[in-house]
Amino acid sequence: MEDKRIILFVDDDQAALSAFKRAFIDEPYEILLASNAQQALELLALHKAAVIISDMMMPEVDGMKLLHQVKERYPYIIRILASGHANITNLLQAINESIIYRFITKPFKDDELKSIVSQAVDYYNLRVERDMLQAQVAQAKQQNQG
């Protein structure tokens, strides 16, 4: 397993970014912060993130559109949407299209958020391990046939 899993938090509210960073200061993750979708995509191009948490309501590109782009470009990143204003129709669409892993309401309590992130990282780790094992099985089959 890698040293520290990378968690990217995206929110146009600087106070929310600071609160997130503060909440995770003692956690075993590398924390990246972005204040808009463009910054988030630039960071994802440079870092192998395990989890992205995006606020829904952001100017220019909202969280739903950002997470849809992340799903297309980086399907293994676990995607979490956060909002204080839930639009049930959009939320159901995001869930049904497997755009998001979880939806969390704002404001969130630090302990709840840490638990959700921990579960998301565990899920990411299981998927990575599963893919590694599947590749080993496929390689073993190929060697036995050759």
C-alpha positions as CSV (number, residue, x, y, z in Angstrom):
1,M,0.0,0.0,0.0
2,E,1.1,3.6,-0.6
3,D,2.5,5.8,2.2
4,K,-0.5,8.1,2.7
5,R,-3.7,8.2,0.8
6,I,-4.5,11.5,-0.7
7,I,-7.8,13.2,0.0
8,L,-8.9,16.2,-2.1
9,F,-11.4,18.7,-0.6
10,V,-13.0,21.2,-3.0
11,D,-15.0,24.1,-1.8
12,D,-15.2,27.8,-2.9
13,D,-15.6,28.8,0.8
14,Q,-12.1,29.4,2.3
15,A,-13.4,28.9,5.8
16,A,-14.7,25.4,4.9
17,L,-11.3,24.5,3.4
18,S,-9.5,25.7,6.5
19,A,-11.9,23.8,8.7
20,F,-11.4,20.6,6.7
21,K,-7.6,20.9,6.9
22,R,-7.8,21.5,10.6
23,A,-10.1,18.5,11.2
24,F,-7.7,16.2,9.4
25,I,-4.4,17.6,10.7
26,D,-3.7,14.5,12.8
27,E,-5.2,11.9,10.4
28,P,-3.0,9.6,8.3
29,Y,-3.8,11.3,5.0
30,E,-2.2,13.8,2.7
31,I,-4.7,16.6,2.3
32,L,-5.1,18.7,-0.8
33,L,-7.4,21.7,-1.1
34,A,-8.9,23.4,-4.1
35,S,-11.3,26.3,-4.3
36,N,-12.8,25.5,-7.6
37,A,-13.2,22.7,-10.2
38,Q,-10.3,23.8,-12.3
39,Q,-7.9,23.7,-9.4
40,A,-9.2,20.3,-8.4
41,L,-8.7,18.9,-11.9
42,E,-5.1,20.4,-12.0
43,L,-4.3,18.7,-8.6
44,L,-5.8,15.4,-9.8
45,A,-3.5,15.5,-12.8
46,L,-0.5,15.7,-10.5
47,H,-1.5,13.5,-7.6
48,K,-3.1,10.1,-7.3
49,A,-6.0,10.9,-5.0
50,A,-8.0,8.2,-3.3
51,V,-11.0,10.4,-2.3
52,I,-12.5,13.7,-3.5
53,I,-15.0,15.6,-1.5
54,S,-16.7,18.4,-3.4
55,D,-19.1,21.0,-2.3
56,M,-22.2,21.1,-4.5
57,M,-22.8,24.8,-4.8
58,M,-19.8,26.4,-6.5
59,P,-19.6,29.1,-9.2
60,E,-18.8,28.1,-12.8
61,V,-18.7,24.4,-12.4
62,D,-20.8,22.9,-9.6
63,G,-19.8,19.9,-7.5
64,M,-22.0,17.5,-9.4
65,K,-20.4,18.4,-12.8
66,L,-16.9,18.2,-11.2
67,L,-17.5,14.7,-9.8
68,H,-18.9,13.6,-13.2
69,Q,-15.7,14.8,-14.9
70,V,-13.6,13.0,-12.2
71,K,-15.6,9.8,-12.8
72,E,-14.8,10.0,-16.5
73,R,-11.1,10.8,-16.1
74,Y,-10.3,9.0,-12.8
75,P,-12.9,6.3,-12.2
76,Y,-11.1,4.8,-9.2
77,I,-11.3,7.9,-7.1
78,I,-14.0,7.7,-4.5
79,R,-16.4,10.6,-5.0
80,I,-18.3,12.3,-2.2
81,L,-20.7,15.2,-2.6
82,A,-21.3,17.7,0.2
83,S,-24.0,20.3,0.4
84,G,-26.2,22.3,2.7
85,H,-28.9,22.6,0.0
86,A,-29.9,19.1,-1.2
87,N,-31.7,19.0,-4.5
88,I,-33.2,15.5,-4.3
89,T,-33.6,15.1,-8.1
90,N,-30.0,15.9,-8.8
91,L,-28.9,13.8,-5.8
92,L,-30.8,10.8,-7.0
93,Q,-29.4,11.2,-10.5
94,A,-25.9,11.3,-9.1
95,I,-26.5,8.2,-7.1
96,N,-28.2,6.3,-9.9
97,E,-25.4,7.1,-12.4
98,S,-22.8,6.0,-9.8
99,I,-21.3,9.5,-9.9
100,I,-21.0,9.6,-6.1
101,Y,-20.2,7.2,-3.4
102,R,-21.8,9.2,-0.6
103,F,-23.6,12.4,0.0
104,I,-23.0,14.4,3.2
105,T,-24.9,17.4,4.5
106,K,-23.2,20.6,5.6
107,P,-22.3,21.6,8.1
108,F,-20.7,18.3,9.2
109,K,-19.3,17.2,12.4
110,D,-15.6,16.4,12.3
111,D,-16.0,12.9,13.7
112,E,-18.7,12.0,11.2
113,L,-16.6,13.4,8.3
114,K,-13.5,11.5,9.5
115,S,-15.5,8.3,9.7
116,I,-16.9,8.8,6.2
117,V,-13.5,9.5,4.8
118,S,-12.0,6.4,6.6
119,Q,-14.8,4.2,5.0
120,A,-14.1,5.7,1.6
121,V,-10.4,5.1,1.9
122,D,-11.0,1.5,3.0
123,Y,-13.3,1.0,0.0
124,Y,-10.6,2.5,-2.3
125,N,-8.0,0.2,-0.7
126,L,-10.2,-2.9,-1.2
127,R,-10.7,-2.0,-4.9
128,V,-7.0,-1.6,-5.4
129,E,-6.3,-4.9,-3.7
130,R,-9.0,-6.6,-5.7
131,D,-7.6,-5.3,-9.0
132,M,-4.1,-6.4,-8.0
133,L,-5.3,-9.9,-7.2
134,Q,-7.3,-10.1,-10.4
135,A,-4.2,-9.1,-12.4
136,Q,-2.1,-11.8,-10.6
137,V,-4.7,-14.5,-11.4
138,A,-4.8,-13.4,-15.0
139,Q,-1.0,-13.5,-15.3
140,A,-0.9,-17.0,-13.6
141,K,-3.5,-18.3,-16.1
142,Q,-1.6,-16.9,-19.0
143,Q,1.7,-18.5,-17.8
144,N,-0.1,-21.8,-17.3
145,Q,-1.5,-21.7,-20.8
146,G,1.9,-20.8,-22.4
